[in-house]
């Protein structure tokens, strides 16, 4: 079977990230640092000979994907499937505001309770289903290709856990896989049961602008 290379890329720093707010499905644009991160990431990924680009349809992800699309003259295929988790009443709030005003939703989120549905939002299970269903359709359609998917920290965490076989039907809580702004998770896919993890949260391309902070970005 042909080897498919998959790159999961978190969007650059957004205005909400910089303020420590939950982004969710909100239309938060990139900050000036995020725009710079996106351009540098595009230059790094262009060397990987990407053949297809997909993105969450939220503004911060599309802004991050576009420089790579421009450089390679490829289309960005936008889809709501790769959106961040819908955090409902927590959207736009700081972490402290969320803890104070909606403690049940806040603690269920930070403890990765996969079944908890946030008030007016969705659960991690909902996120997992929509993201991975789309992911496998893309992998089927681009066998042997090199696919870049621009998404969000929660969506990337759960797609990564799924690819690693770390979530089962009886899983109630999960670890959190950190992906920094414009961090890249790299995989080789030979089939559903043959996935190789090459790198998690690869931020080497950003070190000259963000230094050690690349690993601590929210």
Secondary structure, 3 states (H helix, E strand, C coil): CCCEEEEEEECCCEHHHHCCECCCCCCCCECHHHHHHHHHHHHHHHCCCCCEEEEECCHHHHHHHHHHHHHHCCCEEEEHHHCCCCCHHHCCCEHHHHHHHCHHHHHHHHCCECCCCCCCCCCHHHHHHHHHHHHHHHHHHCCCCEEEEEECHHHHHHHHHHHCCCCCCCCCECCCCCCCCCCEEEEEEEECCEEEEEEEEECHHHHHHHHHHHHCCC
